[in-house]
Amino acid sequence: MNIHKLSKQDSCLIVQINSSTNKSSLIELRENYPKLLTQFIDPGSILNLQHLIFAIKQSYYAKKHNLLAAREFEVDLLMRISITDQIEEALKIAGISPKNKSYLIASVGKIKELTQIQNWIVENLEYSTDININNYKKINKLHNIDLDKLNQSNIELDLLSYSAVKLVSRFSN
């Protein structure tokens, strides 16, 4: 399982679940671990793991500085991943559906709570310790962005800059 430091106090746990989606699991996780910010994500909506980590860091920063594009961190995260300022579109692109054969769980909070949710996942879900995602062609087509023209060493950040521009323009109108 992947744990990434976001600040002195908070980290992020990212886990790939290898079974069809179950919204009741998301509800249960949110009810049992209310101190954590938890979202289920369609792995087909992200370029790679680094793209997701950068999106989480952006949403985390936005939450800490009252700059979220949505009322909730979880929705803001989906909007950044989806490169849209429309919540419904973000849910369609990055949210989970019964069609998903696998999905990602991203939880943000203190290590103590992340350890607890990690233990729950180990006991209750079929998970993978390796997250190997490469959706280069799919993201290229989905967003109609020529990824070949972006800086290949920072492609994830360039992709999220499109998202940031869209979200900022939403507030300036």
N, C-alpha and C positions, 0 to 999 in steps of 0.2 A: 504494500500500500504506500502511496505517495503522500508524504507530509512536507509542506513547504512553509517556511517562516514568512509571515507578512509584516510583523512588527515585534517589539519586545514582548508583548502580551499575547498576540494572536498568531495562529497558524492556519493552514488549510489542509484538509485531508481530501484526496481524490482517489476514488476507487471505481474500477470497472466491474459491473455486475453482468454475469453471463447467463442471463435468463430474460424472458419477456418481462416487460414493465409491469409494475404493480403499484398503482397509485395509493393503495392502502398502506404500503410500506412507507411511502413518503409522508403520509399523514401520521403514521405511527412514529416515525423518526422525529418529526417536528413536535409532536405531543410529548414524547419521552425525553427529548433533548431541546427544550425551548431556548436555552442560552446559545445554541448553535444556529447559524444561518445555513440552511441546507437546501440544495436544489438538485433535482434529477435532470440530466442533460442528455440529449441525443448525441452519441459520439460522431454521427455523420455530419453534425453542424460545425465541428471544429476542424481546423487545419491539422493540428497535431497537439500533443500534450502541452507544449510550450505556449501555444496560442491560448489554451484554456487558462493556464497559470497567469499569463499576462492579463487576460480579461478579468480574472478574479482579483488581481492586484489593483486594476483600474476601478472596479466596482467597490472594492474595500476602501480605497482612497476617497472615492466619491461619497461613500457613506460617512466616513470620518469627518469630511469637510462639508457635509450637507449639500452635496452636488449630485445626488442620485437623479437619474432621468425618470425614475418611477418611484412610487412610494416605498417600495420594498427592495432591499438588496438583491433578492433572488430574481426579481423581474428585471431589474437593471442589468444583471449579469446576462440574462438571456438576450436582452436588447443589444448589448455590446457584442456578444458572440454572433448574433444574427445580422449585424450591421443595419439596424433599422431603428426608427424612432416610434414605431407602431407596436404596441404591446401584443395585439392579436397576431401580427405577422411573426413576432419574436417567438411566441408560443408555438406557432406552426413549424417554424424552422428549427428551433433549438430545444423545444419542449419534448416531453416523451409522449408516446402514443402506444396503444396496444400492439401496433405493428413492429415496434422495436424488439429485436432479438437480444439486444444488450443495451445497457445505458450506463452513464457515469453518475456517481454521487459526488457532489462537491459540498463539503461542510467547512465552515469558517468559525473559529472560536479559540478558546483556551485549550492547551494540550490535554488537560485533565478530562474535559468533556469530549475532545476528539478521540482520546483513548477509549472512553466508554462507548462511543458510537461505533468505533472500529471493532470493539469486542462484540457488539450486537450484530454487526454485519458478518463477522466471522461465524457466529453461531446461527445466523438465520438466512443468509443469502449465499448464492454461488458466485464467488468473486474471483477476480484475477489479480495477481500481484504485478503483472506486466501490463502496461498500457502502451500499446503500439498502434498509433493511429496516424494515417497519412491520407488525408482527403484532398490532396492538392487539386486534382482534376475536378472533383465534385464542387469544391468551394469556388474554383475558377468559373465554372458554369453557373452555379447558384447565384452568385453575386455579380456576374458579368464584369469581373475585374481581371485584367490580364496580369496574372501573378508573375509571369516571366519578366515584366517590366519593373517589378518592385525589387528593392534591394534584397537579394537572396539571403544575406547574413542576418537581416532583421525583418524577414517577411511577416512574422507574426505581429510585430509592432506596427509595421506599415498597414497591415490589414485592420488592426484596431484603431489606427489613426483615421481610417475611413469612418469607422463607427463613431469616434469622438466628434468628428466634424458634423456628422448627421445629428447627433444628440445636442451639440452646442447650437446648431442652427435652429433646432426646435425651440430652444429657450429664447433666442434672440428675435424671433418673429412676433 
